[in-house]
Structures are given as C-alpha cells and as structure tokens.
C-alpha cells in the first residue's frame, strides 16, 4: 500500500505511530521526520520570509481571486500512484484543501482513495489518528498510541485537581497582524491545561479580534503562537503588539505572564504535538505545579526572558 499525505499533521501522526513505511510523498512543510520524502505539494510562499501583514494580504488577494496558494507536482504524484491520499478541509492558508486535491487526483491514471481529516475539536483529532491507522489497516496501533497520550493528559488533570489550581484567564493568539483569536481544538487544550480563553472560538474558525476587546478582557496569561511561526519568528514581530496603546496595562504584561510558543503545538493538529501543547500550557499557567521536561521547555519562552521588556 502506498500513502501520500497532503497534511503535515497526518504525516507527523504516521511517523509517531511507526507507519512511515507506507508513506511515499508529503508536502513541502511536513515535519522534519519526512525531510527526505518526495515533496508533492508546494506553496507560493515557500522559502519566502513575509511578515504577518504581507502573508495576510497575499492570502486575502488570492482568496478574492479564487486562486489557491498551493499547487501539486502532478508528474511526481502520477509516478507514485498512491492508494490513499490524506487531505483536509480546515484551513485554506495552512494546507492544500480537499477541493484542490480532488482536482489533482482527477488527472491520475490510477484513482486513490481520498481521506479528508477535518477535526474541529480535540476529540476529533484523536479520531483522526484512528482514521489514519484504520485506512492503512493498522487500527490497533492507533489505539495504543492514543492510550499513551491520554494517560499524559489524565495526569495533568489529576494534578490540577489535587492542587485545586484556579483557572487562569488566558488568551492565545493564532496571528499577530491582524490579531486572530484561537479556535477549533486550541480552547480545549487550554481547558485541559487549567485555563479558560473567553475570546476563543471552540470548535470553530479563529477570527480577527480587535485590540479594544483584548484590553477589556485583560488576560492574566497571554500566549503568542502564530500559525507557521516558531519562537524566533514570532519574536521578530512582537513590536506589532508591544507598540499598541494599552499594552503595558495588561495584567499578563505587568506580571510577566506573556509567552511565545512554537506553532506546531497548536495549529498543526497532530494529537502528539497537541498533547505537547497541553503540557507546555500547564507549565505556563501553573509553573508552581508543572515544570516540564527539557523538550517541552524548549518549545516556549517567557517574553520577559528575552530582555525586550521587564
């Protein structure tokens, strides 16, 4: 059986479950485990260092013109002749969608099975792991994989209850300019880590959120994790936030509870990386309870530690 993944999160879960021998092609932005795998999906933003504002403008213009940011290497896909193609319908910016995939697949001499993975909440992402393994004929592997991850989140919840940890008033930003709140599974991650984000959109799309609304909400903890950005990339754009009127008045700023985190713990919905995100959030919200291992601690930084404000 030959599998192609048009979705980085699916690629990550395939590797996490040890099913990579079935994988024969991925996208340009799939995780490092797949670095040597043939890249079938490409993007017009690939290799460019656009700012948040520029990326938003490019996407908006592309959407208005009915164009996609992504394209498929048709010849490479034909040469692989996959049996299964994993794709998604969650975000037109983050990954190629099912419509574009269907267009590319229609040209193939051998028609593969399309398996769209479109989770809305955290449980859905767990279910996606089962869908992936089941499509490959290895459902039992997914059940073992998920049981281990569930034990981690259960431990976090038990620890929060044991210490009677209060819920923290949180905001997680999925984009800096314009500011987007968090949606889909991320509010569920925040809840599992001992916080609540009242500006979020659980199980739905993230949306532009005006600065005045954030000032009124006044989060105790602010997490900056723009989609596609690692810590260093986000630090480069933090002046877009720190220059805003009222920034210094936020409780999160006054108490040094502003964190910058790698995007792949939140907007790349592999259940393994999302559980990493829950662990990291628990460390941010309740450092007196959770310390985290070195790998988890390397995935986020307290903004005060980089010397930009104190």
KEKE-3310 file (N, C-alpha, C; in steps of 0.2 Angstrom, whole numbers, plus 5000, padded with zeros to 4 digits):
npx = (5004:5003:5004:5000:5003:4995:4995:5003:5001:4995:5006:5015:5008:5008:5021:5023:5016:5023:5021:5027:5033:5023:5022:5024:5025:5024:5020:5028:5030:5030:5034:5051:5054:5051:5059:5067:5058:5049:5042:5027:5017:5017:5020:5016:5022:5033:5049:5050:5051:5040:5031:5019:5008:5010:5008:4995:4989:4993:4986:4973:4971:4973:4962:4951:4953:4950:4960:4972:4984:4993:5000:5001:5013:5010:5016:5025:5016:5009:5019:5021:5009:4998:4989:4981:4976:4979:4970:4964:4951:4951:4958:4962:4974:4984:4986:4985:4968:4954:4947:4956:4965:4957:4955:4968:4970:4960:4967:4975:4980:4978:4966:4966:4961:4953:4956:4949:4954:4947:4947:4937:4937:4946:4944:4941:4953:4960:4952:4955:4968:4965:4957:4967:4976:4967:4964:4975:4975:4979:4973:4974:4986:4985:4976:4984:4994:4986:4981:4992:4995:4983:4985:4994:4987:4977:4985:4989:4977:4973:4983:4980:4968:4971:4979:4970:4970:4967:4957:4965:4964:4965:4973:4975:4984:4982:4987:4997:4996:4983:4977:4972:4961:4960:4955:4945:4952:4961:4955:4951:4963:4968:4959:4961:4973:4972:4966:4956:4949:4941:4939:4940:4936:4928:4929:4927:4932:4946:4946:4947:4951:4948:4959:4954:4944:4952:4959:4949:4945:4957:4968:4976:4986:4995:4997:5007:5007:5008:5002:5012:5024:5039:5047:5057:5054:5042:5046:5052:5042:5035:5035:5024:5014:5018:5019:5006:4993:4990:4996:5005:4997:4990:4986:4994:5006:5010:5013:5023:5018:5018:5019:5029:5027:5030:5022:5018:5013:5000:4993:4996:4988:4992:4989:4999:5008:4999:4996:5008:5007:4997:5004:5014:5007:5001:5013:5015:5004:5003:5016:5021:5017:5019:5033:5039:5048:5064:5062:5049:5050:5059:5050:5043:5044:5046:5042:5048:5060:5068:5073:5067:5056:5054)
npy = (4994:5011:5027:5044:5060:5075:5083:5091:5087:5074:5068:5068:5061:5048:5045:5045:5034:5024:5021:5024:5017:5015:5027:5038:5051:5068:5085:5101:5107:5097:5089:5087:5074:5069:5074:5069:5064:5063:5078:5083:5093:5110:5128:5145:5153:5147:5146:5160:5175:5182:5195:5195:5204:5205:5191:5190:5199:5193:5181:5185:5192:5182:5173:5181:5182:5169:5160:5147:5145:5135:5121:5106:5094:5086:5076:5070:5065:5056:5047:5041:5035:5033:5024:5029:5045:5057:5072:5088:5100:5111:5123:5135:5142:5136:5123:5113:5111:5099:5101:5106:5096:5085:5090:5088:5074:5069:5069:5058:5042:5031:5030:5036:5033:5046:5053:5064:5073:5082:5089:5097:5099:5094:5080:5076:5076:5066:5056:5057:5051:5038:5036:5037:5026:5016:5017:5013:5000:4997:4999:4995:4999:5013:5014:5010:5020:5031:5029:5030:5044:5049:5045:5055:5067:5064:5063:5077:5083:5077:5081:5095:5095:5089:5099:5109:5119:5136:5142:5150:5166:5167:5171:5165:5169:5166:5173:5188:5201:5205:5203:5187:5177:5161:5145:5131:5116:5122:5130:5119:5113:5123:5122:5110:5112:5119:5132:5146:5153:5166:5173:5165:5153:5140:5124:5130:5142:5152:5170:5187:5198:5212:5225:5233:5225:5215:5222:5225:5212:5208:5198:5186:5178:5178:5170:5169:5162:5162:5155:5144:5150:5149:5151:5161:5167:5173:5182:5192:5199:5205:5218:5223:5221:5226:5239:5244:5254:5254:5241:5240:5240:5228:5214:5202:5207:5215:5206:5198:5187:5184:5174:5166:5154:5139:5136:5123:5116:5119:5124:5114:5100:5087:5074:5070:5082:5091:5087:5089:5103:5105:5101:5110:5122:5120:5121:5135:5141:5136:5136:5134:5121:5113:5108:5102:5093:5095:5095:5100:5112:5119:5123:5134:5152:5163:5180:5190:5185:5187:5200:5211:5217:5222)
npz = (5000:4996:5002:5002:5010:5011:5022:5035:5049:5048:5042:5053:5063:5057:5057:5071:5075:5069:5056:5044:5034:5024:5019:5005:4999:5003:5009:5006:5019:5028:5044:5051:5052:5040:5030:5020:5011:4996:4989:4986:4987:4984:4988:4985:4994:4999:5005:5007:5017:5022:5031:5045:5041:5027:5023:5026:5018:5005:5006:5007:4995:4986:4989:4986:4972:4969:4969:4973:4986:4984:4975:4965:4962:4948:4940:4948:4958:4950:4946:4958:4961:4972:4984:4994:4999:5011:5016:5019:5026:5034:5034:5022:5021:5029:5023:5008:5002:5001:4989:4980:4980:4975:4962:4957:4959:4950:4938:4938:4932:4940:4952:4968:4985:4993:5009:5019:5033:5045:5058:5072:5085:5100:5103:5090:5084:5090:5085:5072:5071:5073:5061:5051:5054:5053:5039:5034:5038:5051:5064:5077:5081:5082:5093:5104:5104:5106:5119:5127:5125:5131:5144:5148:5148:5157:5168:5170:5172:5184:5192:5193:5199:5211:5217:5218:5208:5202:5188:5175:5167:5151:5135:5119:5105:5087:5077:5073:5066:5056:5073:5077:5086:5095:5089:5085:5091:5100:5111:5119:5122:5130:5141:5146:5151:5162:5161:5154:5139:5135:5124:5114:5100:5102:5093:5081:5067:5069:5072:5067:5080:5089:5096:5106:5112:5118:5127:5136:5140:5146:5149:5160:5157:5142:5127:5113:5098:5083:5068:5059:5063:5072:5088:5087:5075:5079:5089:5081:5077:5088:5091:5085:5093:5106:5103:5104:5110:5127:5130:5140:5151:5152:5162:5160:5155:5165:5175:5170:5162:5149:5135:5122:5109:5100:5085:5081:5092:5092:5080:5071:5069:5075:5086:5095:5095:5100:5112:5118:5117:5127:5139:5139:5140:5153:5160:5158:5164:5177:5184:5197:5199:5188:5180:5168:5155:5147:5133:5132:5138:5129:5120:5122:5128:5141:5138:5145:5147:5136:5137:5131:5137:5154)
capx = (5000:5006:5001:5003:5000:4995:4993:5008:4999:4994:5012:5018:5005:5010:5028:5023:5013:5028:5018:5030:5035:5018:5022:5028:5025:5022:5020:5034:5030:5029:5039:5057:5055:5049:5064:5070:5052:5047:5038:5022:5013:5021:5016:5019:5025:5038:5055:5049:5051:5035:5028:5012:5004:5011:5005:4988:4987:4993:4980:4966:4970:4972:4955:4947:4953:4948:4966:4975:4992:4996:5000:5003:5018:5006:5020:5028:5010:5007:5024:5020:5002:4996:4982:4977:4979:4976:4970:4960:4946:4950:4961:4965:4980:4989:4987:4980:4962:4952:4945:4962:4967:4952:4957:4975:4969:4956:4971:4979:4978:4975:4962:4967:4955:4954:4953:4949:4954:4945:4944:4935:4939:4952:4942:4941:4960:4961:4948:4959:4973:4962:4956:4974:4978:4962:4964:4981:4974:4983:4969:4976:4992:4982:4973:4990:4997:4981:4981:4998:4994:4978:4987:4998:4983:4974:4989:4989:4970:4973:4987:4977:4963:4975:4982:4965:4973:4962:4958:4969:4961:4970:4971:4981:4984:4985:4991:4998:4993:4979:4976:4967:4960:4961:4948:4945:4954:4965:4952:4950:4969:4969:4955:4965:4979:4970:4965:4950:4950:4934:4939:4942:4930:4929:4927:4926:4937:4949:4943:4950:4949:4950:4963:4950:4941:4958:4961:4943:4946:4963:4971:4981:4991:4995:5001:5008:5009:5006:5002:5018:5029:5042:5048:5061:5050:5037:5049:5054:5036:5032:5034:5017:5009:5021:5018:4999:4991:4987:5000:5008:4992:4988:4989:4999:5012:5013:5015:5027:5015:5017:5024:5029:5027:5031:5016:5017:5010:4993:4990:4997:4984:4994:4987:5005:5010:4994:4997:5014:5005:4994:5009:5018:5002:5001:5019:5014:4998:5004:5023:5022:5014:5021:5040:5040:5055:5068:5060:5043:5053:5062:5045:5040:5049:5043:5044:5052:5067:5072:5076:5064:5053:5055)
capy = (5000:5017:5033:5051:5065:5082:5087:5089:5084:5067:5065:5068:5055:5042:5044:5044:5028:5020:5018:5028:5013:5016:5034:5039:5058:5073:5092:5105:5109:5092:5089:5085:5066:5067:5079:5066:5061:5067:5084:5083:5099:5116:5134:5151:5157:5143:5149:5167:5177:5188:5197:5193:5208:5203:5185:5191:5202:5188:5176:5189:5193:5175:5171:5186:5180:5162:5156:5144:5147:5129:5118:5099:5091:5081:5071:5066:5061:5051:5042:5037:5031:5031:5020:5033:5052:5061:5079:5092:5105:5115:5130:5136:5146:5132:5117:5112:5108:5094:5103:5106:5089:5082:5092:5085:5067:5068:5068:5052:5036:5027:5034:5034:5034:5052:5053:5070:5074:5089:5090:5103:5099:5089:5073:5074:5075:5059:5051:5057:5046:5031:5036:5036:5020:5011:5017:5009:4993:4996:5002:4993:5004:5020:5013:5010:5027:5036:5027:5033:5051:5050:5045:5061:5072:5062:5065:5084:5085:5074:5086:5101:5094:5088:5106:5114:5125:5140:5143:5156:5169:5166:5172:5163:5172:5162:5178:5194:5207:5207:5198:5182:5173:5154:5142:5123:5112:5125:5131:5113:5112:5127:5120:5104:5114:5123:5139:5147:5158:5168:5176:5160:5151:5132:5120:5134:5145:5158:5176:5194:5200:5219:5226:5235:5219:5211:5226:5224:5206:5209:5191:5185:5174:5179:5166:5171:5156:5162:5149:5143:5153:5146:5156:5166:5171:5177:5187:5197:5203:5206:5225:5225:5221:5230:5246:5246:5258:5250:5235:5239:5239:5221:5210:5197:5210:5218:5201:5194:5181:5184:5168:5165:5147:5136:5135:5116:5113:5121:5124:5108:5096:5080:5073:5070:5089:5095:5085:5093:5109:5105:5100:5117:5127:5119:5124:5142:5143:5134:5134:5131:5114:5109:5110:5100:5091:5099:5096:5104:5119:5122:5125:5141:5156:5169:5186:5194:5182:5189:5206:5216:5222:5220)
capz = (5000:4995:5005:5002:5015:5010:5028:5040:5055:5046:5042:5060:5066:5053:5060:5078:5075:5066:5050:5039:5028:5019:5016:4999:4997:5008:5007:5007:5026:5033:5049:5050:5051:5032:5027:5014:5007:4990:4991:4981:4987:4985:4990:4983:5000:5001:5005:5007:5023:5023:5038:5046:5037:5020:5022:5027:5011:5000:5006:5005:4987:4982:4990:4982:4965:4968:4967:4979:4987:4984:4969:4966:4957:4945:4937:4954:4960:4945:4947:4965:4960:4978:4985:4999:5000:5016:5015:5025:5024:5039:5033:5016:5022:5032:5019:5002:5004:4998:4983:4976:4980:4970:4955:4955:4958:4944:4932:4938:4929:4945:4957:4975:4990:4997:5016:5022:5040:5046:5065:5074:5092:5102:5102:5083:5082:5092:5080:5065:5072:5071:5054:5048:5055:5050:5032:5032:5040:5057:5069:5084:5083:5084:5100:5109:5103:5109:5126:5130:5126:5135:5151:5150:5149:5163:5174:5171:5175:5191:5196:5193:5204:5218:5220:5217:5204:5199:5181:5173:5162:5145:5128:5114:5098:5082:5072:5076:5062:5061:5078:5077:5092:5094:5088:5084:5096:5105:5118:5123:5125:5136:5147:5149:5155:5168:5159:5150:5135:5134:5117:5109:5097:5102:5088:5075:5065:5073:5069:5069:5086:5089:5102:5112:5115:5122:5133:5141:5143:5151:5151:5165:5153:5135:5123:5106:5094:5076:5064:5055:5066:5078:5093:5084:5070:5082:5092:5076:5075:5094:5091:5082:5099:5111:5102:5104:5116:5132:5130:5147:5156:5153:5168:5158:5154:5172:5179:5166:5160:5141:5132:5115:5109:5094:5082:5080:5097:5092:5074:5067:5074:5076:5093:5099:5096:5103:5119:5120:5119:5134:5144:5139:5143:5160:5163:5158:5168:5184:5185:5204:5199:5182:5177:5161:5153:5143:5127:5132:5140:5124:5115:5123:5132:5144:5134:5149:5147:5131:5138:5127:5142:5160)
cpx = (5004:5002:5004:4999:5001:4994:4999:5007:4998:5001:5015:5015:5007:5017:5028:5020:5017:5025:5021:5033:5030:5018:5027:5028:5022:5021:5027:5035:5029:5035:5046:5058:5054:5054:5066:5064:5051:5041:5033:5018:5018:5017:5020:5023:5031:5045:5056:5049:5046:5033:5021:5007:5004:5007:4998:4985:4987:4987:4974:4965:4969:4965:4950:4947:4951:4954:4968:4982:4996:4995:5003:5008:5014:5010:5023:5022:5008:5012:5023:5014:5000:4989:4978:4981:4975:4976:4966:4955:4945:4952:4964:4972:4985:4991:4983:4974:4960:4950:4951:4965:4963:4954:4963:4974:4965:4961:4975:4976:4975:4972:4963:4961:4957:4951:4954:4949:4953:4942:4942:4937:4944:4950:4942:4948:4962:4958:4952:4965:4971:4960:4962:4976:4974:4962:4970:4981:4978:4980:4972:4982:4990:4979:4978:4993:4992:4981:4987:4997:4988:4980:4991:4993:4979:4978:4989:4982:4970:4977:4984:4972:4966:4977:4976:4967:4967:4963:4961:4965:4966:4968:4977:4979:4986:4988:4991:4996:4990:4979:4970:4967:4961:4955:4950:4947:4958:4962:4951:4957:4970:4965:4958:4971:4978:4968:4958:4951:4943:4934:4940:4935:4931:4926:4925:4932:4940:4946:4947:4947:4952:4954:4959:4947:4946:4959:4955:4944:4952:4966:4976:4987:4990:5000:5001:5011:5006:5007:5008:5024:5032:5044:5052:5058:5045:5040:5051:5048:5032:5031:5027:5012:5012:5020:5011:4998:4988:4991:5002:5003:4989:4991:4994:5006:5015:5015:5020:5024:5013:5022:5023:5031:5027:5024:5014:5013:5002:4990:4992:4994:4986:4993:4993:5008:5005:4994:5003:5012:5001:4999:5013:5013:5001:5007:5018:5009:5000:5011:5025:5020:5018:5028:5041:5047:5058:5065:5054:5046:5056:5057:5042:5045:5044:5046:5049:5060:5071:5075:5073:5059:5054:5051)
cpy = (5006:5023:5039:5056:5072:5086:5085:5086:5076:5064:5064:5062:5049:5040:5042:5037:5022:5017:5021:5024:5013:5023:5035:5046:5062:5080:5095:5107:5104:5092:5086:5078:5065:5072:5076:5063:5066:5072:5085:5090:5105:5122:5140:5155:5153:5147:5157:5169:5183:5189:5195:5197:5206:5196:5186:5194:5197:5183:5179:5190:5187:5172:5175:5184:5173:5158:5152:5145:5141:5126:5111:5097:5085:5075:5067:5062:5055:5045:5038:5032:5028:5028:5025:5040:5055:5068:5082:5097:5110:5122:5130:5139:5141:5126:5117:5109:5103:5095:5103:5099:5085:5083:5089:5077:5065:5066:5062:5046:5031:5031:5032:5035:5041:5051:5060:5070:5081:5090:5097:5104:5094:5082:5071:5073:5068:5054:5051:5052:5039:5030:5034:5029:5015:5011:5013:5001:4992:4999:5001:4997:5010:5019:5013:5017:5032:5035:5030:5041:5053:5050:5051:5066:5071:5064:5073:5086:5083:5079:5092:5101:5093:5095:5111:5120:5129:5141:5150:5159:5170:5169:5169:5166:5167:5167:5184:5200:5204:5201:5194:5178:5166:5151:5134:5120:5116:5127:5125:5111:5116:5125:5114:5105:5118:5131:5140:5153:5160:5172:5171:5158:5143:5129:5124:5138:5151:5164:5182:5196:5207:5220:5229:5230:5215:5215:5225:5217:5205:5202:5191:5182:5176:5174:5168:5165:5157:5156:5149:5146:5149:5152:5162:5171:5175:5183:5193:5202:5206:5214:5227:5225:5226:5237:5248:5249:5253:5243:5234:5239:5232:5218:5205:5201:5213:5212:5196:5187:5181:5178:5168:5157:5145:5134:5128:5113:5115:5121:5119:5102:5089:5079:5073:5077:5093:5093:5088:5100:5110:5105:5107:5122:5126:5122:5132:5145:5142:5132:5132:5124:5110:5112:5108:5098:5096:5100:5101:5111:5122:5125:5131:5145:5161:5175:5190:5192:5184:5196:5212:5220:5218:5224)
cpz = (5000:4998:5004:5007:5012:5016:5033:5046:5054:5046:5048:5063:5063:5056:5067:5079:5072:5060:5044:5033:5023:5016:5010:4996:5002:5005:5009:5015:5031:5038:5047:5049:5043:5028:5020:5009:5001:4992:4985:4981:4988:4986:4987:4988:5002:5000:5006:5015:5024:5030:5038:5041:5029:5018:5022:5020:5005:5000:5004:4998:4984:4983:4986:4975:4964:4967:4974:4980:4986:4977:4970:4960:4954:4943:4943:4957:4956:4945:4953:4964:4967:4979:4990:4999:5006:5015:5020:5022:5029:5037:5026:5016:5024:5027:5013:5005:4999:4991:4978:4975:4975:4963:4953:4954:4952:4938:4932:4935:4933:4950:4964:4979:4994:5004:5019:5030:5042:5053:5067:5082:5094:5101:5095:5081:5084:5087:5073:5065:5070:5064:5050:5048:5052:5042:5030:5034:5047:5063:5076:5086:5085:5091:5105:5109:5107:5117:5130:5131:5131:5143:5153:5151:5155:5169:5175:5174:5182:5195:5197:5199:5211:5221:5220:5214:5201:5192:5180:5167:5156:5139:5124:5107:5093:5076:5075:5073:5056:5067:5077:5084:5091:5093:5087:5091:5102:5111:5122:5126:5131:5142:5150:5153:5161:5167:5155:5146:5132:5127:5112:5105:5096:5096:5081:5073:5069:5069:5071:5075:5088:5096:5108:5116:5120:5128:5138:5144:5148:5153:5156:5162:5146:5132:5116:5102:5087:5072:5059:5058:5072:5083:5090:5079:5073:5086:5088:5075:5082:5094:5089:5088:5104:5110:5102:5110:5121:5134:5138:5152:5157:5159:5166:5157:5161:5176:5176:5164:5153:5139:5125:5114:5101:5091:5082:5086:5097:5086:5069:5071:5073:5084:5097:5100:5100:5111:5122:5122:5125:5139:5144:5142:5151:5164:5163:5163:5175:5185:5192:5204:5194:5180:5170:5160:5149:5136:5127:5134:5134:5119:5116:5127:5135:5141:5138:5149:5142:5131:5134:5132:5148:5165)
residu = (UNK:UNK:UNK:UNK:UNK:UNK:UNK:UNK:UNK:UNK:UNK:UNK:UNK:UNK:UNK:UNK:UNK:UNK:UNK:UNK:UNK:UNK:UNK:UNK:UNK:UNK:UNK:UNK:UNK:UNK:UNK:UNK:UNK:UNK:UNK:UNK:UNK:UNK:UNK:UNK:UNK:UNK:UNK:UNK:UNK:UNK:UNK:UNK:UNK:UNK:UNK:UNK:UNK:UNK:UNK:UNK:UNK:UNK:UNK:UNK:UNK:UNK:UNK:UNK:UNK:UNK:UNK:UNK:UNK:UNK:UNK:UNK:UNK:UNK:UNK:UNK:UNK:UNK:UNK:UNK:UNK:UNK:UNK:UNK:UNK:UNK:UNK:UNK:UNK:UNK:UNK:UNK:UNK:UNK:UNK:UNK:UNK:UNK:UNK:UNK:UNK:UNK:UNK:UNK:UNK:UNK:UNK:UNK:UNK:UNK:UNK:UNK:UNK:UNK:UNK:UNK:UNK:UNK:UNK:UNK:UNK:UNK:UNK:UNK:UNK:UNK:UNK:UNK:UNK:UNK:UNK:UNK:UNK:UNK:UNK:UNK:UNK:UNK:UNK:UNK:UNK:UNK:UNK:UNK:UNK:UNK:UNK:UNK:UNK:UNK:UNK:UNK:UNK:UNK:UNK:UNK:UNK:UNK:UNK:UNK:UNK:UNK:UNK:UNK:UNK:UNK:UNK:UNK:UNK:UNK:UNK:UNK:UNK:UNK:UNK:UNK:UNK:UNK:UNK:UNK:UNK:UNK:UNK:UNK:UNK:UNK:UNK:UNK:UNK:UNK:UNK:UNK:UNK:UNK:UNK:UNK:UNK:UNK:UNK:UNK:UNK:UNK:UNK:UNK:UNK:UNK:UNK:UNK:UNK:UNK:UNK:UNK:UNK:UNK:UNK:UNK:UNK:UNK:UNK:UNK:UNK:UNK:UNK:UNK:UNK:UNK:UNK:UNK:UNK:UNK:UNK:UNK:UNK:UNK:UNK:UNK:UNK:UNK:UNK:UNK:UNK:UNK:UNK:UNK:UNK:UNK:UNK:UNK:UNK:UNK:UNK:UNK:UNK:UNK:UNK:UNK:UNK:UNK:UNK:UNK:UNK:UNK:UNK:UNK:UNK:UNK:UNK:UNK:UNK:UNK:UNK:UNK:UNK:UNK:UNK:UNK:UNK:UNK:UNK:UNK:UNK:UNK:UNK:UNK:UNK:UNK:UNK:UNK:UNK:UNK:UNK:UNK:UNK:UNK:UNK:UNK:UNK:UNK:UNK:UNK:UNK:UNK:UNK:UNK:UNK:UNK:UNK:UNK:UNK:UNK)
# end
